[in-house]
Amino acid sequence: MSIFLNKDSKVIVQGITGGEGTKHTALMLKAGTQVVGGVNARKAGTAVSHTDKDGAPVELPVFASVAEAMKETGADVSIAFVPGAFTKDAMIEAIDAEIPLLVVITEGVPVGDSAEAWAYAQNKGNKTRIIGPNCPGIITPGEALVGITPANITGKGPIGLVSKSGTLTYQMMFELRDLGFSTAIGIGGDPVIGTTHIDALAAFEADPETKAIVMIGEIGGDAEERAADYIKAHVTKPVVGYVAGFTAPEGKTMGHAGAIVSGSAGTAQAKKEALEAAGVKVGKTPSETADLMRAIVEGL
C-alpha cells in the first residue's frame, strides 16, 4: 500500500520539453513511473524520446493542455516543471481539468499566486490534491516517483515520511534505508502549500501498510503545532519528529519562505515541546531521529 501514488498512477509532465522537465522525466521513467505524456501548448502534436526503466525506447506525446492529455492517456497525476511566473496558470489549468493529483516542484512561486491557486482548487470542490509548490514531490519506493527525489536511496518498507524540507527528506530516507518507506512526501516550505502535514498524517494513519510515521518540520509558522494537535486527537500509530532550525537566530528569515521566527512562536523549541506533548518523540538531529524510529519499529 501507499498514499496518493502507486505503480498504476499515470503521470503527465507540464513543461516536459524544458530543461528540468526533460531531465526529471528521464529519472522518473528510470524509477519505474508510468509517464504517459506531457503538456506544452507551443509544441502540441510533437513527441519526446526517452527510455524506460529497462532501457527500451519510449515516445511520449506532447499535448496542448492537461485536459487533452488526460482524455488521450487516462492520466491521473500531473507534475509541473514550469517557471515561477507561469506556475499559477499551470496549476489552474490542471485544477480546471480536475486531475486528481498535481505536484508542483517550482521554487520561487509568488505567495499570492500559490494562495490564489489553492483557493481556486477549494472553490472547484477540492477535486485536485496539490503537493507543493517548492517541494521535491512524492515517491512510493519501488513503484513510482513524481518529483525530484533520488529513487535509489531506499526501498519499500513500513515507514511513512512527510517533510517540509527536501534535503532532509533525502537524508531521512538514507538514514532509514535499512527499514524502507511506504511513501515519502516533501510538502514544501512555502507559507502557502497544498498538502499539509495533517493531510499526510491522516493518509498514513489510514494506510494499513504504514506502521510508523516520521514528520520533519522546520522553524516558522505554526504547521507543526497544528499537526501536534491532530496527532494527539487522531493518530494511533507511533510518530517520530524532527524540527530543523534549533540554532536559528530570532527574527531572522531563513532559507525557506515560511521560516521566520517571531518571539517564541515558530521556534524549533516551541514546536518540539508541542510535538512531545502529543506523544511524539523528537530527535535533536536527523540521525538521532532515525535511531528513535528504528527503536520503535524493532518494538512493533
C-alpha positions as CSV (number, residue, x, y, z in Angstrom):
1,M,0.0,0.0,0.0
2,S,0.9,3.6,-0.3
3,I,-0.7,7.1,-0.2
4,F,-1.6,9.3,-3.1
5,L,0.7,7.5,-5.6
6,N,1.3,3.9,-6.7
7,K,2.5,1.7,-9.6
8,D,-0.8,2.2,-11.5
9,S,-0.6,6.0,-11.4
10,K,-0.4,7.5,-14.9
11,V,1.7,10.7,-15.0
12,I,1.9,13.7,-17.3
13,V,4.6,16.4,-17.2
14,Q,3.6,20.0,-17.6
15,G,6.8,21.5,-19.1
16,I,8.0,18.2,-20.5
17,T,10.1,19.9,-23.2
18,G,12.0,22.3,-20.9
19,G,15.4,21.5,-19.3
20,E,14.1,20.4,-15.9
21,G,11.2,18.6,-17.4
22,T,13.4,16.7,-19.7
23,K,15.9,15.7,-17.0
24,H,13.4,14.6,-14.5
25,T,11.1,12.9,-16.9
26,A,14.0,10.6,-17.7
27,L,14.7,10.0,-14.0
28,M,11.0,9.3,-13.2
29,L,10.9,6.8,-16.1
30,K,14.1,5.1,-14.8
31,A,12.4,4.8,-11.4
32,G,9.5,2.9,-13.0
33,T,6.9,5.6,-13.1
34,Q,4.3,5.3,-15.8
35,V,4.9,8.7,-17.5
36,V,2.4,8.8,-20.4
37,G,2.9,12.2,-21.9
38,G,3.4,15.9,-21.4
39,V,2.0,19.3,-21.9
40,N,3.4,22.3,-23.8
41,A,0.9,24.2,-25.9
42,R,3.5,25.5,-28.2
43,K,4.8,22.0,-29.1
44,A,1.5,20.2,-29.1
45,G,1.4,17.3,-31.6
46,T,5.1,16.5,-31.3
47,A,6.7,13.8,-29.1
48,V,9.7,13.5,-26.9
49,S,12.0,10.4,-26.9
50,H,13.1,8.7,-23.6
51,T,13.9,5.2,-22.4
52,D,12.0,3.3,-19.8
53,K,13.5,1.5,-16.7
54,D,14.5,-1.5,-18.8
55,G,16.3,0.7,-21.4
56,A,13.6,0.3,-24.1
57,P,12.7,3.4,-26.1
58,V,9.6,5.4,-25.2
59,E,7.9,8.1,-27.3
60,L,5.9,10.5,-25.1
61,P,3.2,12.6,-26.9
62,V,3.1,16.3,-26.1
63,F,-0.4,17.8,-25.7
64,A,-1.8,21.3,-25.8
65,S,-3.5,21.1,-22.4
66,V,-3.8,19.0,-19.3
67,A,-7.4,18.2,-20.2
68,E,-6.4,16.9,-23.6
69,A,-3.6,14.8,-22.1
70,M,-5.9,13.3,-19.6
71,K,-8.5,12.5,-22.2
72,E,-5.9,10.8,-24.5
73,T,-3.8,9.0,-21.9
74,G,-6.0,8.4,-18.9
75,A,-3.5,10.3,-16.8
76,D,-4.4,10.9,-13.1
77,V,-1.3,12.7,-11.9
78,S,0.5,15.8,-13.3
79,I,3.8,17.2,-12.3
80,A,4.6,20.9,-13.1
81,F,8.1,21.9,-14.1
82,V,7.1,25.4,-15.1
83,P,8.9,28.8,-14.3
84,G,7.6,30.6,-11.3
85,A,5.9,33.4,-13.3
86,F,3.7,30.8,-15.2
87,T,3.1,28.3,-12.4
88,K,-0.2,29.8,-11.3
89,D,-1.6,29.4,-14.8
90,A,-0.3,25.8,-15.0
91,M,-1.9,25.0,-11.6
92,I,-5.2,26.5,-12.7
93,E,-5.2,24.5,-15.9
94,A,-4.6,21.3,-14.0
95,I,-7.3,22.2,-11.5
96,D,-9.8,23.0,-14.3
97,A,-9.1,19.6,-15.8
98,E,-9.8,18.0,-12.4
99,I,-6.7,15.9,-12.4
100,P,-6.7,14.0,-9.0
101,L,-3.1,14.8,-8.1
102,L,-0.9,17.8,-9.0
103,V,2.7,18.0,-7.9
104,V,4.3,21.5,-8.2
105,I,8.1,21.4,-7.9
106,T,8.8,25.1,-8.8
107,E,10.7,27.2,-6.3
108,G,10.0,31.0,-6.1
109,V,6.3,30.9,-6.9
110,P,4.8,34.2,-5.6
111,V,2.9,33.5,-2.4
112,G,-0.1,35.4,-3.8
113,D,-0.2,33.1,-6.8
114,S,0.0,30.0,-4.6
115,A,-2.8,31.3,-2.4
116,E,-4.9,32.1,-5.5
117,A,-4.4,28.6,-7.0
118,W,-5.1,26.9,-3.6
119,A,-8.3,28.9,-3.2
120,Y,-9.3,28.1,-6.8
121,A,-8.9,24.4,-6.1
122,Q,-11.1,24.8,-2.9
123,N,-13.8,26.6,-4.8
124,K,-13.8,23.9,-7.5
125,G,-14.7,21.3,-4.9
126,N,-11.1,20.1,-4.0
127,K,-11.1,17.6,-6.8
128,T,-7.3,18.1,-7.3
129,R,-4.8,17.3,-4.5
130,I,-1.9,19.7,-4.7
131,I,1.6,18.9,-3.4
132,G,3.9,21.9,-3.2
133,P,5.0,24.3,-4.6
134,N,8.7,24.4,-3.8
135,C,8.9,20.8,-2.9
136,P,10.7,17.6,-4.0
137,G,7.4,15.8,-4.7
138,I,6.3,12.3,-3.7
139,I,7.8,8.8,-4.0
140,T,6.4,5.4,-3.4
141,P,9.7,3.4,-3.5
142,G,9.8,0.5,-6.0
143,E,6.5,1.8,-7.6
144,A,6.5,5.4,-8.7
145,L,8.3,8.7,-8.3
146,V,6.7,12.0,-9.1
147,G,9.2,14.7,-8.3
148,I,13.0,15.1,-7.9
149,T,13.7,12.7,-5.0
150,P,16.6,10.3,-5.9
151,A,14.8,7.0,-6.4
152,N,17.7,4.8,-5.4
153,I,18.0,6.0,-1.7
154,T,15.7,3.4,-0.2
155,G,13.3,0.6,-0.9
156,K,9.8,-0.3,0.2
157,G,9.1,-0.6,4.0
158,P,6.8,0.3,6.8
159,I,7.6,3.9,7.4
160,G,5.6,6.9,6.1
161,L,7.5,10.2,5.8
162,V,6.2,13.7,5.5
163,S,8.7,16.6,5.4
164,K,8.8,20.4,4.8
165,S,12.4,20.2,3.7
166,G,13.6,18.5,0.5
167,T,17.1,17.9,1.7
168,L,16.0,16.5,5.0
169,T,13.6,14.2,3.1
170,Y,16.5,12.6,1.3
171,Q,18.6,12.4,4.4
172,M,15.9,10.7,6.5
173,M,15.3,8.2,3.6
174,F,19.0,7.4,3.6
175,E,19.2,7.2,7.4
176,L,16.4,4.7,7.5
177,R,17.1,2.8,4.2
178,D,17.5,-0.4,6.2
179,L,13.8,-0.3,7.0
180,G,12.3,1.3,3.9
181,F,9.3,3.5,3.3
182,S,5.7,3.1,2.2
183,T,5.6,6.7,0.7
184,A,7.7,9.8,1.3
185,I,6.2,13.2,0.6
186,G,8.0,16.5,0.6
187,I,5.3,19.1,1.1
188,G,7.4,22.2,0.6
189,G,8.4,25.0,3.0
190,D,6.5,27.9,1.5
191,P,3.9,29.8,3.6
192,V,1.0,28.6,1.4
193,I,1.1,24.9,0.2
194,G,-1.4,22.4,-0.9
195,T,-1.0,19.1,1.0
196,T,-0.1,19.7,4.7
197,H,1.5,17.7,7.5
198,I,-2.0,16.9,8.7
199,D,-3.2,15.7,5.3
200,A,-0.3,13.3,5.1
201,L,-0.7,12.1,8.7
202,A,-4.4,11.3,8.1
203,A,-3.5,9.3,4.9
204,F,-0.7,7.4,6.7
205,E,-3.0,6.7,9.6
206,A,-5.5,5.1,7.2
207,D,-2.9,3.1,5.2
208,P,-2.6,-0.4,6.6
209,E,1.0,-0.9,5.4
210,T,2.4,2.2,7.1
211,K,3.3,1.1,10.6
212,A,5.1,4.3,11.8
213,I,5.5,7.9,10.7
214,V,8.4,10.3,10.5
215,M,7.4,14.0,10.4
216,I,10.0,16.6,9.6
217,G,9.2,20.3,10.3
218,E,11.2,23.5,10.5
219,I,11.1,26.8,12.1
220,G,8.5,29.4,11.1
221,G,4.7,29.3,11.1
222,D,2.5,27.0,13.2
223,A,2.1,24.0,11.0
224,E,3.9,21.7,13.3
225,E,1.9,22.8,16.4
226,R,-1.3,22.2,14.5
227,A,0.0,18.8,13.4
228,A,0.8,18.0,17.0
229,D,-2.9,18.8,18.0
230,Y,-4.0,16.5,15.2
231,I,-1.7,13.7,16.2
232,K,-3.0,13.9,19.8
233,A,-6.6,13.6,18.6
234,H,-6.5,11.3,15.6
235,V,-3.2,9.4,15.1
236,T,-2.8,6.0,16.8
237,K,0.5,5.0,15.0
238,P,3.9,6.0,16.5
239,V,5.2,9.3,15.2
240,V,8.8,10.5,15.4
241,G,9.6,14.1,14.7
242,Y,12.5,16.3,13.8
243,V,12.4,20.2,13.6
244,A,15.1,22.0,11.7
245,G,16.4,25.3,13.0
246,F,17.3,24.9,16.7
247,T,20.2,27.3,16.2
248,A,18.4,29.9,14.1
249,P,18.6,33.5,15.4
250,E,15.3,35.1,16.4
251,G,13.7,37.5,14.0
252,K,15.8,36.4,11.0
253,T,14.2,35.0,7.8
254,M,15.9,31.7,6.9
255,G,16.1,29.8,3.6
256,H,12.5,28.7,3.2
257,A,10.0,31.4,2.6
258,G,7.9,30.3,5.6
259,A,10.7,30.3,8.0
260,I,10.6,33.5,10.0
261,V,10.8,33.3,13.8
262,S,8.9,35.9,15.9
263,G,9.3,35.6,19.7
264,S,8.5,32.1,20.9
265,A,6.1,31.4,18.0
266,G,7.6,29.3,15.3
267,T,10.8,28.4,17.1
268,A,12.2,24.9,17.0
269,Q,11.9,24.6,20.8
270,A,8.2,25.6,20.8
271,K,7.5,23.0,18.0
272,K,9.5,20.3,19.8
273,E,7.5,20.9,23.0
274,A,4.1,20.8,21.2
275,L,5.0,17.6,19.5
276,E,6.4,15.9,22.7
277,A,3.2,17.0,24.5
278,A,1.3,15.0,21.8
279,G,3.4,11.9,22.5
280,V,5.8,12.4,19.6
281,K,9.4,11.5,20.2
282,V,11.6,14.3,18.7
283,G,15.2,13.9,17.8
284,K,17.8,16.7,18.1
285,T,19.5,15.6,14.8
286,P,18.3,13.7,11.8
287,S,20.5,10.7,12.9
288,E,19.0,10.7,16.4
289,T,15.5,10.9,14.9
290,A,16.3,7.9,12.7
291,D,17.5,6.0,15.8
292,L,14.3,6.8,17.7
293,M,12.3,5.4,14.7
294,R,14.5,2.3,14.5
295,A,13.9,1.5,18.2
296,I,10.1,1.9,17.6
297,V,10.0,-0.3,14.6
298,E,12.0,-3.0,16.3
299,G,9.4,-3.0,19.1
300,L,6.4,-3.3,16.8
